[in-house]
Amino acid sequence: MIAAVSTASVRTERRLVNRRKGVPATDWVGFVVCLVPIVVSFARAFKSDWRPVYDSAYFSTRALDVLTQHHPFVGSWSTFGAVLDESVNNIGPLQLLLLAPFSHLYPLVGAAVGVAVVNVLAVFAVWRASRSLFGSRGVIPVMAATAVLQMSFGAPAENVPLVVELRW
């Protein structure tokens, strides 16, 4: 019993010591590198007078309907419906609920602000989870995979397994 108590106290002491050391610089580098595409895309949206079109316009417009008489209770229409010859919606309106505060503040560019904030929070969640699960050794590989995944977004819809296209 005494050995178990001392082992538990040693574990607690180690955790406290690790917290005092702070976050290693390499962990911060992995996090910041994954923020670069988000910040650059966001800056380009404002610099180029970006306006939402196609799906972005749909989401911006429907986000304005949140908490009104036309509140979206189902998700957006899914292209999977074309395969089934039936109307199919995505699971739910979570993306509309997350964009709503930003779209209400500034209807046109609010979607860009909301998407940037949600993406930064998602990258932070991945970074934090990788630190918790794998420690400092696992942060760089996980964040590198996250950066590659980010670079593949917005790529043209072609029959290519992975198209890396930086839209800077």
N, C-alpha and C positions, 0 to 999 in steps of 0.2 A: 504494500500500500504506500509506503514511504517512497519507494522507487517510482511509482506511478505519479505521485504528486510532484516529485522533483523533475521528472521528464516533462510533465505539463508546464511547470514553471519555466523550464529551459526553453521550450517551444515558444511560450509567450514572450520571454525575454528576447529570443531571436527575432520574432516579428517586430518587436518594438525597436530593436537595433536596426533592422532593415528599413523601417519607416523613417528613421532618423537620417539615414544616408541619403534619402531622396531618390529621384528618378535618374538613372544613368543618361548621359548625353546621347548615346546611341538610340535609346528608346525615344527620346524627343525628336531625333533626326528622322526616324521612321514615321513618326506622327506628322511632322511638318512636311515631309516629302509627299505624303498623301493629301495634304491640304492644298498643295500648289495647284493641281488641276481645277479644284473647286474655286479657289480664289481667282485664278486666271479667267475661267469661264464666266464667273460673276462680273469681273471687271470688264470683260469684253461686252457683256450684255448691256452695261450702262454706257460704255464708250461708243458703241455702235447704234444706239437708240433701238435696241432690240425690242421687238413686239412679239407676243405669242401668236403662233399660227398653227394650224392643223390640231394635233392632239394637245399641244401646249395651250392653245386657245380654248379648247374644250375644258381642260382642267381649270384654267383660270376663271372661266365663266361659271362653271359649276361650283367652284369654291365660293363664289359670291352668293350662291344659293343656300349655303350652310346657315342654319338657324333662321330660315325664312319659311314662308308657307310652301316653298318648293324644295325643302331640305332633301338632299340625296340620301336615301336609306339603302340603296343598293349601289354596287360598284359600277364602273363604266362598262359599256358594251365590250364584249370580247370577240376577237377575230375567230376564236374557236367555234363560234356560232355558225360561221360559213361552212365549216367542215360537217357540222351536224344538221345543216339546213334548218336551224332553229335559233331563236334569239337567246343568247347566253350572256350573262353579266359576270364580271369579276366578283370576287368574294365580298368586298365591302368598300365603303367610301373613305377609308382611312387616309388616303392621299389627299382627298378633298378637305377633310377635317384638319389636316396638318397645314395645308396651304391657305385655309380660310382667313386666319388672322392677318397674314401678309397681303392677301388679295384685297381684303377690306381696307387696309391702310392705303394701298396704292394699287388700284386695279390692274394696270398693265404690267408693271415691272415687279409687282408684289409676288408673282409666281416665281420669278428668278430669285428673289430674296428668300422666299420660303424653301425652295429647292436647295439653295446653298446652305441654309441653316440645318435642314434635315440631313443633308449629306455630311456636314461637319459633325453633327451628332452621331451619325452612323459610323463614321471613321473613328470617332472617339470611343464608341462602344466596342468596335473591333480591336482597337489599340489596348483598351483597358482589359478586355477579355483575354487577349493574347499575353499580356503581362501576368494576369492571374493564373492562366493555365500553363504557360510555358516558361515564364520568367523572362529575363532579359535576352536569353539566347534565342527565344522563339519570336521575339517582336519583329526583328528585321525580316525574316522570311515571310511572316504573315502580312506585314505591311507592304512588302514587295509584291505579294500576290494581290493585295488590295489595290495597289497602284496599277498593276497590269489590268485588273478588272475595270478600273475606272477609265483607263485609256481605251478600252474596247467599247465603251458606251458611245452611242451616237455614230457608230460606224455604219457604212452603207449596207443595205440588206442584199447581200450577194451570197452565193454559195461558197463562201470561204469560211473555214473553221474558226479562225480568229483574225480579225482585221484590226490592227492597232492604228488608230488615227487620232493624232493629237489635234484638237481644234483650238489652237492658240493663235 
